[in-house]
Amino acid sequence: VQTCALPICDVMHAQPRTIAAEALAVEAAEMMELHRITSILVVDEAGRLCGAINTNDLMRAKVI
């Protein structure tokens, strides 16, 4: 296991893109394309992190 000495603020956006857990996969694909990103954090109704989705997930599901 390799470790990294970088602080999280050096590798993560302060305001990451999020999508509601109830959103359709196609909405996530559209958001990724619009913002030229490869992953989105999934949040519940209260704004709590409950997962993440990336382009590989969408390709496996044949959404893109």
HTML snippet that shows the backbone in 3Dmol.js (N, CA, C, O; Angstrom):
<script src="https://3Dmol.org/build/3Dmol-min.js"></script>
<div id="view" style="width:600px;height:400px;position:relative"></div>
<script>
const pdb = `
ATOM      1  N   VAL A   1       0.847  -1.180   0.000  1.00  0.00           N
ATOM      2  CA  VAL A   1       0.000   0.000   0.000  1.00  0.00           C
ATOM      3  C   VAL A   1       0.884   1.231   0.000  1.00  0.00           C
ATOM      4  O   VAL A   1       1.782   1.385   0.828  1.00  0.00           O
ATOM      5  N   GLN A   2       0.603   2.098  -0.950  1.00  0.00           N
ATOM      6  CA  GLN A   2       1.371   3.325  -1.064  1.00  0.00           C
ATOM      7  C   GLN A   2       0.586   4.465  -0.424  1.00  0.00           C
ATOM      8  O   GLN A   2      -0.623   4.575  -0.628  1.00  0.00           O
ATOM      9  N   THR A   3       1.260   5.307   0.343  1.00  0.00           N
ATOM     10  CA  THR A   3       0.590   6.439   0.974  1.00  0.00           C
ATOM     11  C   THR A   3       1.019   7.725   0.297  1.00  0.00           C
ATOM     12  O   THR A   3       2.033   7.774  -0.399  1.00  0.00           O
ATOM     13  N   CYS A   4       0.233   8.755   0.512  1.00  0.00           N
ATOM     14  CA  CYS A   4       0.497  10.053  -0.092  1.00  0.00           C
ATOM     15  C   CYS A   4       0.471  11.112   1.006  1.00  0.00           C
ATOM     16  O   CYS A   4      -0.381  11.078   1.893  1.00  0.00           O
ATOM     17  N   ALA A   5       1.396  12.035   0.938  1.00  0.00           N
ATOM     18  CA  ALA A   5       1.494  13.059   1.976  1.00  0.00           C
ATOM     19  C   ALA A   5       0.774  14.351   1.596  1.00  0.00           C
ATOM     20  O   ALA A   5       0.947  15.367   2.271  1.00  0.00           O
ATOM     21  N   LEU A   6      -0.030  14.336   0.528  1.00  0.00           N
ATOM     22  CA  LEU A   6      -0.750  15.537   0.123  1.00  0.00           C
ATOM     23  C   LEU A   6      -1.983  15.759   0.987  1.00  0.00           C
ATOM     24  O   LEU A   6      -2.693  14.808   1.316  1.00  0.00           O
ATOM     25  N   PRO A   7      -2.238  17.005   1.356  1.00  0.00           N
ATOM     26  CA  PRO A   7      -3.483  17.299   2.051  1.00  0.00           C
ATOM     27  C   PRO A   7      -4.662  17.143   1.085  1.00  0.00           C
ATOM     28  O   PRO A   7      -4.507  17.378  -0.113  1.00  0.00           O
ATOM     29  N   ILE A   8      -5.813  16.759   1.578  1.00  0.00           N
ATOM     30  CA  ILE A   8      -6.987  16.540   0.739  1.00  0.00           C
ATOM     31  C   ILE A   8      -7.348  17.785  -0.050  1.00  0.00           C
ATOM     32  O   ILE A   8      -7.823  17.673  -1.180  1.00  0.00           O
ATOM     33  N   CYS A   9      -7.138  18.964   0.508  1.00  0.00           N
ATOM     34  CA  CYS A   9      -7.484  20.209  -0.192  1.00  0.00           C
ATOM     35  C   CYS A   9      -6.653  20.410  -1.457  1.00  0.00           C
ATOM     36  O   CYS A   9      -7.029  21.204  -2.320  1.00  0.00           O
ATOM     37  N   ASP A  10      -5.526  19.701  -1.580  1.00  0.00           N
ATOM     38  CA  ASP A  10      -4.703  19.801  -2.783  1.00  0.00           C
ATOM     39  C   ASP A  10      -5.201  18.914  -3.916  1.00  0.00           C
ATOM     40  O   ASP A  10      -4.781  19.084  -5.061  1.00  0.00           O
ATOM     41  N   VAL A  11      -6.079  17.980  -3.621  1.00  0.00           N
ATOM     42  CA  VAL A  11      -6.526  17.042  -4.652  1.00  0.00           C
ATOM     43  C   VAL A  11      -8.041  17.021  -4.850  1.00  0.00           C
ATOM     44  O   VAL A  11      -8.529  16.316  -5.734  1.00  0.00           O
ATOM     45  N   MET A  12      -8.792  17.770  -4.055  1.00  0.00           N
ATOM     46  CA  MET A  12     -10.248  17.761  -4.165  1.00  0.00           C
ATOM     47  C   MET A  12     -10.772  19.181  -4.275  1.00  0.00           C
ATOM     48  O   MET A  12     -10.219  20.103  -3.675  1.00  0.00           O
ATOM     49  N   HIS A  13     -11.838  19.355  -5.043  1.00  0.00           N
ATOM     50  CA  HIS A  13     -12.473  20.659  -5.175  1.00  0.00           C
ATOM     51  C   HIS A  13     -13.185  21.029  -3.874  1.00  0.00           C
ATOM     52  O   HIS A  13     -13.693  20.163  -3.162  1.00  0.00           O
ATOM     53  N   ALA A  14     -13.212  22.307  -3.582  1.00  0.00           N
ATOM     54  CA  ALA A  14     -13.914  22.777  -2.386  1.00  0.00           C
ATOM     55  C   ALA A  14     -15.422  22.618  -2.543  1.00  0.00           C
ATOM     56  O   ALA A  14     -16.122  22.401  -1.554  1.00  0.00           O
ATOM     57  N   GLN A  15     -15.934  22.724  -3.768  1.00  0.00           N
ATOM     58  CA  GLN A  15     -17.360  22.607  -4.055  1.00  0.00           C
ATOM     59  C   GLN A  15     -17.576  21.539  -5.132  1.00  0.00           C
ATOM     60  O   GLN A  15     -17.842  21.876  -6.286  1.00  0.00           O
ATOM     61  N   PRO A  16     -17.466  20.264  -4.771  1.00  0.00           N
ATOM     62  CA  PRO A  16     -17.608  19.210  -5.785  1.00  0.00           C
ATOM     63  C   PRO A  16     -19.040  19.145  -6.331  1.00  0.00           C
ATOM     64  O   PRO A  16     -19.994  19.518  -5.649  1.00  0.00           O
ATOM     65  N   ARG A  17     -19.170  18.671  -7.556  1.00  0.00           N
ATOM     66  CA  ARG A  17     -20.492  18.483  -8.163  1.00  0.00           C
ATOM     67  C   ARG A  17     -21.203  17.340  -7.457  1.00  0.00           C
ATOM     68  O   ARG A  17     -20.599  16.316  -7.140  1.00  0.00           O
ATOM     69  N   THR A  18     -22.493  17.530  -7.217  1.00  0.00           N
ATOM     70  CA  THR A  18     -23.290  16.489  -6.573  1.00  0.00           C
ATOM     71  C   THR A  18     -24.565  16.271  -7.375  1.00  0.00           C
ATOM     72  O   THR A  18     -24.986  17.118  -8.163  1.00  0.00           O
ATOM     73  N   ILE A  19     -25.163  15.111  -7.147  1.00  0.00           N
ATOM     74  CA  ILE A  19     -26.432  14.784  -7.776  1.00  0.00           C
ATOM     75  C   ILE A  19     -27.281  14.041  -6.750  1.00  0.00           C
ATOM     76  O   ILE A  19     -26.758  13.319  -5.900  1.00  0.00           O
ATOM     77  N   ALA A  20     -28.586  14.226  -6.839  1.00  0.00           N
ATOM     78  CA  ALA A  20     -29.504  13.569  -5.903  1.00  0.00           C
ATOM     79  C   ALA A  20     -29.537  12.072  -6.160  1.00  0.00           C
ATOM     80  O   ALA A  20     -29.427  11.625  -7.302  1.00  0.00           O
ATOM     81  N   ALA A  21     -29.689  11.309  -5.100  1.00  0.00           N
ATOM     82  CA  ALA A  21     -29.753   9.855  -5.210  1.00  0.00           C
ATOM     83  C   ALA A  21     -30.929   9.418  -6.080  1.00  0.00           C
ATOM     84  O   ALA A  21     -30.879   8.347  -6.684  1.00  0.00           O
ATOM     85  N   GLU A  22     -31.968  10.214  -6.154  1.00  0.00           N
ATOM     86  CA  GLU A  22     -33.156   9.878  -6.943  1.00  0.00           C
ATOM     87  C   GLU A  22     -33.008  10.214  -8.421  1.00  0.00           C
ATOM     88  O   GLU A  22     -33.861   9.837  -9.224  1.00  0.00           O
ATOM     89  N   ALA A  23     -31.938  10.920  -8.794  1.00  0.00           N
ATOM     90  CA  ALA A  23     -31.754  11.346 -10.182  1.00  0.00           C
ATOM     91  C   ALA A  23     -31.524  10.137 -11.095  1.00  0.00           C
ATOM     92  O   ALA A  23     -31.040   9.093 -10.659  1.00  0.00           O
ATOM     93  N   LEU A  24     -31.873  10.303 -12.343  1.00  0.00           N
ATOM     94  CA  LEU A  24     -31.639   9.260 -13.335  1.00  0.00           C
ATOM     95  C   LEU A  24     -30.175   9.246 -13.750  1.00  0.00           C
ATOM     96  O   LEU A  24     -29.492  10.269 -13.708  1.00  0.00           O
ATOM     97  N   ALA A  25     -29.712   8.080 -14.148  1.00  0.00           N
ATOM     98  CA  ALA A  25     -28.322   7.944 -14.590  1.00  0.00           C
ATOM     99  C   ALA A  25     -28.023   8.850 -15.769  1.00  0.00           C
ATOM    100  O   ALA A  25     -26.919   9.384 -15.872  1.00  0.00           O
ATOM    101  N   VAL A  26     -28.980   9.033 -16.653  1.00  0.00           N
ATOM    102  CA  VAL A  26     -28.767   9.899 -17.809  1.00  0.00           C
ATOM    103  C   VAL A  26     -28.525  11.346 -17.372  1.00  0.00           C
ATOM    104  O   VAL A  26     -27.792  12.078 -18.036  1.00  0.00           O
ATOM    105  N   GLU A  27     -29.133  11.756 -16.267  1.00  0.00           N
ATOM    106  CA  GLU A  27     -28.884  13.101 -15.731  1.00  0.00           C
ATOM    107  C   GLU A  27     -27.436  13.229 -15.265  1.00  0.00           C
ATOM    108  O   GLU A  27     -26.800  14.262 -15.476  1.00  0.00           O
ATOM    109  N   ALA A  28     -26.924  12.190 -14.638  1.00  0.00           N
ATOM    110  CA  ALA A  28     -25.528  12.197 -14.206  1.00  0.00           C
ATOM    111  C   ALA A  28     -24.606  12.282 -15.425  1.00  0.00           C
ATOM    112  O   ALA A  28     -23.626  13.027 -15.412  1.00  0.00           O
ATOM    113  N   ALA A  29     -24.919  11.524 -16.471  1.00  0.00           N
ATOM    114  CA  ALA A  29     -24.112  11.550 -17.695  1.00  0.00           C
ATOM    115  C   ALA A  29     -24.116  12.941 -18.317  1.00  0.00           C
ATOM    116  O   ALA A  29     -23.078  13.435 -18.755  1.00  0.00           O
ATOM    117  N   GLU A  30     -25.288  13.568 -18.353  1.00  0.00           N
ATOM    118  CA  GLU A  30     -25.379  14.922 -18.916  1.00  0.00           C
ATOM    119  C   GLU A  30     -24.569  15.922 -18.108  1.00  0.00           C
ATOM    120  O   GLU A  30     -23.903  16.790 -18.672  1.00  0.00           O
ATOM    121  N   MET A  31     -24.626  15.800 -16.774  1.00  0.00           N
ATOM    122  CA  MET A  31     -23.878  16.707 -15.911  1.00  0.00           C
ATOM    123  C   MET A  31     -22.368  16.525 -16.125  1.00  0.00           C
ATOM    124  O   MET A  31     -21.622  17.500 -16.205  1.00  0.00           O
ATOM    125  N   MET A  32     -21.937  15.276 -16.216  1.00  0.00           N
ATOM    126  CA  MET A  32     -20.516  15.006 -16.437  1.00  0.00           C
ATOM    127  C   MET A  32     -20.047  15.597 -17.752  1.00  0.00           C
ATOM    128  O   MET A  32     -18.971  16.190 -17.826  1.00  0.00           O
ATOM    129  N   GLU A  33     -20.855  15.435 -18.792  1.00  0.00           N
ATOM    130  CA  GLU A  33     -20.484  15.984 -20.098  1.00  0.00           C
ATOM    131  C   GLU A  33     -20.453  17.502 -20.062  1.00  0.00           C
ATOM    132  O   GLU A  33     -19.511  18.116 -20.562  1.00  0.00           O
ATOM    133  N   LEU A  34     -21.464  18.106 -19.480  1.00  0.00           N
ATOM    134  CA  LEU A  34     -21.553  19.565 -19.407  1.00  0.00           C
ATOM    135  C   LEU A  34     -20.359  20.177 -18.686  1.00  0.00           C
ATOM    136  O   LEU A  34     -19.814  21.189 -19.127  1.00  0.00           O
ATOM    137  N   HIS A  35     -19.956  19.565 -17.580  1.00  0.00           N
ATOM    138  CA  HIS A  35     -18.888  20.128 -16.758  1.00  0.00           C
ATOM    139  C   HIS A  35     -17.515  19.499 -17.029  1.00  0.00           C
ATOM    140  O   HIS A  35     -16.525  19.840 -16.382  1.00  0.00           O
ATOM    141  N   ARG A  36     -17.475  18.581 -17.993  1.00  0.00           N
ATOM    142  CA  ARG A  36     -16.226  17.913 -18.371  1.00  0.00           C
ATOM    143  C   ARG A  36     -15.542  17.268 -17.166  1.00  0.00           C
ATOM    144  O   ARG A  36     -14.358  17.482 -16.902  1.00  0.00           O
ATOM    145  N   ILE A  37     -16.333  16.473 -16.447  1.00  0.00           N
ATOM    146  CA  ILE A  37     -15.826  15.758 -15.284  1.00  0.00           C
ATOM    147  C   ILE A  37     -16.118  14.269 -15.456  1.00  0.00           C
ATOM    148  O   ILE A  37     -16.925  13.890 -16.304  1.00  0.00           O
ATOM    149  N   THR A  38     -15.476  13.438 -14.666  1.00  0.00           N
ATOM    150  CA  THR A  38     -15.648  11.990 -14.816  1.00  0.00           C
ATOM    151  C   THR A  38     -16.321  11.333 -13.622  1.00  0.00           C
ATOM    152  O   THR A  38     -16.568  10.127 -13.640  1.00  0.00           O
ATOM    153  N   SER A  39     -16.620  12.104 -12.590  1.00  0.00           N
ATOM    154  CA  SER A  39     -17.313  11.522 -11.439  1.00  0.00           C
ATOM    155  C   SER A  39     -18.128  12.586 -10.717  1.00  0.00           C
ATOM    156  O   SER A  39     -17.828  13.779 -10.773  1.00  0.00           O
ATOM    157  N   ILE A  40     -19.173  12.110 -10.034  1.00  0.00           N
ATOM    158  CA  ILE A  40     -20.079  12.988  -9.298  1.00  0.00           C
ATOM    159  C   ILE A  40     -20.394  12.316  -7.966  1.00  0.00           C
ATOM    160  O   ILE A  40     -20.563  11.098  -7.902  1.00  0.00           O
ATOM    161  N   LEU A  41     -20.470  13.105  -6.920  1.00  0.00           N
ATOM    162  CA  LEU A  41     -20.877  12.587  -5.614  1.00  0.00           C
ATOM    163  C   LEU A  41     -22.399  12.511  -5.553  1.00  0.00           C
ATOM    164  O   LEU A  41     -23.088  13.416  -6.024  1.00  0.00           O
ATOM    165  N   VAL A  42     -22.917  11.443  -4.978  1.00  0.00           N
ATOM    166  CA  VAL A  42     -24.359  11.238  -4.844  1.00  0.00           C
ATOM    167  C   VAL A  42     -24.760  11.582  -3.408  1.00  0.00           C
ATOM    168  O   VAL A  42     -24.153  11.104  -2.450  1.00  0.00           O
ATOM    169  N   VAL A  43     -25.793  12.420  -3.275  1.00  0.00           N
ATOM    170  CA  VAL A  43     -26.229  12.859  -1.948  1.00  0.00           C
ATOM    171  C   VAL A  43     -27.701  12.544  -1.734  1.00  0.00           C
ATOM    172  O   VAL A  43     -28.478  12.471  -2.686  1.00  0.00           O
ATOM    173  N   ASP A  44     -28.077  12.358  -0.464  1.00  0.00           N
ATOM    174  CA  ASP A  44     -29.472  12.093  -0.121  1.00  0.00           C
ATOM    175  C   ASP A  44     -30.234  13.408   0.028  1.00  0.00           C
ATOM    176  O   ASP A  44     -29.692  14.482  -0.231  1.00  0.00           O
ATOM    177  N   GLU A  45     -31.498  13.314   0.449  1.00  0.00           N
ATOM    178  CA  GLU A  45     -32.355  14.500   0.579  1.00  0.00           C
ATOM    179  C   GLU A  45     -31.787  15.534   1.540  1.00  0.00           C
ATOM    180  O   GLU A  45     -32.045  16.728   1.388  1.00  0.00           O
ATOM    181  N   ALA A  46     -31.019  15.090   2.523  1.00  0.00           N
ATOM    182  CA  ALA A  46     -30.434  15.998   3.515  1.00  0.00           C
ATOM    183  C   ALA A  46     -29.074  16.536   3.069  1.00  0.00           C
ATOM    184  O   ALA A  46     -28.439  17.293   3.804  1.00  0.00           O
ATOM    185  N   GLY A  47     -28.624  16.157   1.880  1.00  0.00           N
ATOM    186  CA  GLY A  47     -27.332  16.620   1.390  1.00  0.00           C
ATOM    187  C   GLY A  47     -26.162  15.800   1.895  1.00  0.00           C
ATOM    188  O   GLY A  47     -25.009  16.197   1.723  1.00  0.00           O
ATOM    189  N   ARG A  48     -26.441  14.652   2.522  1.00  0.00           N
ATOM    190  CA  ARG A  48     -25.379  13.786   3.038  1.00  0.00           C
ATOM    191  C   ARG A  48     -24.868  12.872   1.939  1.00  0.00           C
ATOM    192  O   ARG A  48     -25.638  12.341   1.139  1.00  0.00           O
ATOM    193  N   LEU A  49     -23.579  12.703   1.916  1.00  0.00           N
ATOM    194  CA  LEU A  49     -22.950  11.832   0.932  1.00  0.00           C
ATOM    195  C   LEU A  49     -23.430  10.394   1.118  1.00  0.00           C
ATOM    196  O   LEU A  49     -23.394   9.859   2.226  1.00  0.00           O
ATOM    197  N   CYS A  50     -23.879   9.775   0.029  1.00  0.00           N
ATOM    198  CA  CYS A  50     -24.301   8.376   0.110  1.00  0.00           C
ATOM    199  C   CYS A  50     -23.661   7.527  -0.978  1.00  0.00           C
ATOM    200  O   CYS A  50     -23.916   6.326  -1.059  1.00  0.00           O
ATOM    201  N   GLY A  51     -22.831   8.143  -1.817  1.00  0.00           N
ATOM    202  CA  GLY A  51     -22.146   7.371  -2.843  1.00  0.00           C
ATOM    203  C   GLY A  51     -21.468   8.267  -3.858  1.00  0.00           C
ATOM    204  O   GLY A  51     -21.364   9.481  -3.684  1.00  0.00           O
ATOM    205  N   ALA A  52     -21.012   7.630  -4.921  1.00  0.00           N
ATOM    206  CA  ALA A  52     -20.373   8.338  -6.022  1.00  0.00           C
ATOM    207  C   ALA A  52     -20.620   7.539  -7.290  1.00  0.00           C
ATOM    208  O   ALA A  52     -20.799   6.322  -7.248  1.00  0.00           O
ATOM    209  N   ILE A  53     -20.628   8.232  -8.409  1.00  0.00           N
ATOM    210  CA  ILE A  53     -20.794   7.572  -9.700  1.00  0.00           C
ATOM    211  C   ILE A  53     -19.768   8.152 -10.653  1.00  0.00           C
ATOM    212  O   ILE A  53     -19.478   9.348 -10.619  1.00  0.00           O
ATOM    213  N   ASN A  54     -19.220   7.297 -11.502  1.00  0.00           N
ATOM    214  CA  ASN A  54     -18.256   7.779 -12.481  1.00  0.00           C
ATOM    215  C   ASN A  54     -18.596   7.249 -13.863  1.00  0.00           C
ATOM    216  O   ASN A  54     -19.510   6.440 -14.024  1.00  0.00           O
ATOM    217  N   THR A  55     -17.856   7.711 -14.856  1.00  0.00           N
ATOM    218  CA  THR A  55     -18.159   7.331 -16.235  1.00  0.00           C
ATOM    219  C   THR A  55     -18.035   5.828 -16.449  1.00  0.00           C
ATOM    220  O   THR A  55     -18.761   5.271 -17.273  1.00  0.00           O
ATOM    221  N   ASN A  56     -17.146   5.163 -15.740  1.00  0.00           N
ATOM    222  CA  ASN A  56     -17.038   3.705 -15.876  1.00  0.00           C
ATOM    223  C   ASN A  56     -18.320   3.018 -15.425  1.00  0.00           C
ATOM    224  O   ASN A  56     -18.759   2.054 -16.053  1.00  0.00           O
ATOM    225  N   ASP A  57     -18.925   3.506 -14.338  1.00  0.00           N
ATOM    226  CA  ASP A  57     -20.207   2.964 -13.877  1.00  0.00           C
ATOM    227  C   ASP A  57     -21.276   3.122 -14.955  1.00  0.00           C
ATOM    228  O   ASP A  57     -22.055   2.205 -15.215  1.00  0.00           O
ATOM    229  N   LEU A  58     -21.299   4.299 -15.575  1.00  0.00           N
ATOM    230  CA  LEU A  58     -22.306   4.574 -16.602  1.00  0.00           C
ATOM    231  C   LEU A  58     -22.071   3.733 -17.849  1.00  0.00           C
ATOM    232  O   LEU A  58     -23.030   3.306 -18.491  1.00  0.00           O
ATOM    233  N   MET A  59     -20.819   3.490 -18.203  1.00  0.00           N
ATOM    234  CA  MET A  59     -20.523   2.641 -19.361  1.00  0.00           C
ATOM    235  C   MET A  59     -20.916   1.197 -19.089  1.00  0.00           C
ATOM    236  O   MET A  59     -21.486   0.540 -19.961  1.00  0.00           O
ATOM    237  N   ARG A  60     -20.622   0.690 -17.892  1.00  0.00           N
ATOM    238  CA  ARG A  60     -21.016  -0.674 -17.520  1.00  0.00           C
ATOM    239  C   ARG A  60     -22.532  -0.857 -17.586  1.00  0.00           C
ATOM    240  O   ARG A  60     -23.022  -1.920 -17.968  1.00  0.00           O
ATOM    241  N   ALA A  61     -23.260   0.183 -17.214  1.00  0.00           N
ATOM    242  CA  ALA A  61     -24.724   0.134 -17.235  1.00  0.00           C
ATOM    243  C   ALA A  61     -25.296   0.450 -18.619  1.00  0.00           C
ATOM    244  O   ALA A  61     -26.511   0.447 -18.813  1.00  0.00           O
ATOM    245  N   LYS A  62     -24.400   0.723 -19.580  1.00  0.00           N
ATOM    246  CA  LYS A  62     -24.778   1.044 -20.967  1.00  0.00           C
ATOM    247  C   LYS A  62     -25.636   2.308 -21.063  1.00  0.00           C
ATOM    248  O   LYS A  62     -26.522   2.421 -21.910  1.00  0.00           O
ATOM    249  N   VAL A  63     -25.339   3.256 -20.162  1.00  0.00           N
ATOM    250  CA  VAL A  63     -25.996   4.558 -20.211  1.00  0.00           C
ATOM    251  C   VAL A  63     -25.270   5.449 -21.208  1.00  0.00           C
ATOM    252  O   VAL A  63     -25.881   6.262 -21.902  1.00  0.00           O
ATOM    253  N   ILE A  64     -23.954   5.279 -21.265  1.00  0.00           N
ATOM    254  CA  ILE A  64     -23.151   6.018 -22.236  1.00  0.00           C
ATOM    255  C   ILE A  64     -22.314   5.046 -23.035  1.00  0.00           C
ATOM    256  O   ILE A  64     -21.559   5.459 -23.914  1.00  0.00           O
TER     257      ILE A  64
END
`;
const viewer = $3Dmol.createViewer("view");
viewer.addModel(pdb, "pdb");
viewer.setStyle({}, {cartoon: {color: "spectrum"}});
viewer.zoomTo();
viewer.render();
</script>
